[in-house]
């Protein structure tokens, strides 16, 4: 089947040195751009992470230090990659919790803004888990009746994710689903914006340290100020901002925190 697209959608998968969004780096990225007319553009590239790849990570994705020592760093490919993603919706498997936050960190280290506003983001993992509660390999078998023989290869995982989404749309056509914010019920359909509503996370900073409450306010989602509006905390306890900016929080979280802080200052002056 052909996806019903308003704009291009890029499915992507990262292989990395580990799972820490703040510290770990990309060692391989695969991107599959699907155009509204059905054209598919697949690109895969290994990346020199500039830090050692732990053995336990290499044993999963089969990429070792020697495999990437002569590859370009992320900084070398960042601008071209950003341009490739420009104006596209995004799709992937578990990309909301891991791939997007980590990719955003890599871009910010290169002083490149990775803007996810005005993009539909379709997380095949969230559709799958809410419907079937399985893993990527099981999803591929369940929806496509195929075995994922090269699991944890970025390219194999990326292509499998794309095929799974198409199969999910066919399987759940007209089955009712509830939006992530529990405010809307609609049928599963071949529409990226509707699927975005179904799979979206209610986070302000990608990694879930700052989320939106029912009133649409940014609130902390951890620590002693959990569920307290960020602006309120920063007004009453300015040192909390300094503590977070000096701490091991993702760069994107710090960027969002600073934006909220500056917004509060502007409102106070007004």
PyMOL commands that set and color helices and strands:
alter all, ss='L'
color gray80, all
select helices_A, chain A and resi 55-61+65-68+74-85+95-109+124-131+136-144+154-171+192-199+223-225+230-236+239-246+251-269
alter helices_A, ss='H'
color red, helices_A
select strands_A, chain A and resi 9-16+26-34+40-46+89-92+121-123+176-178+185-187+210-212+218-220
alter strands_A, ss='S'
color yellow, strands_A
deselect
rebuild
show_as cartoon
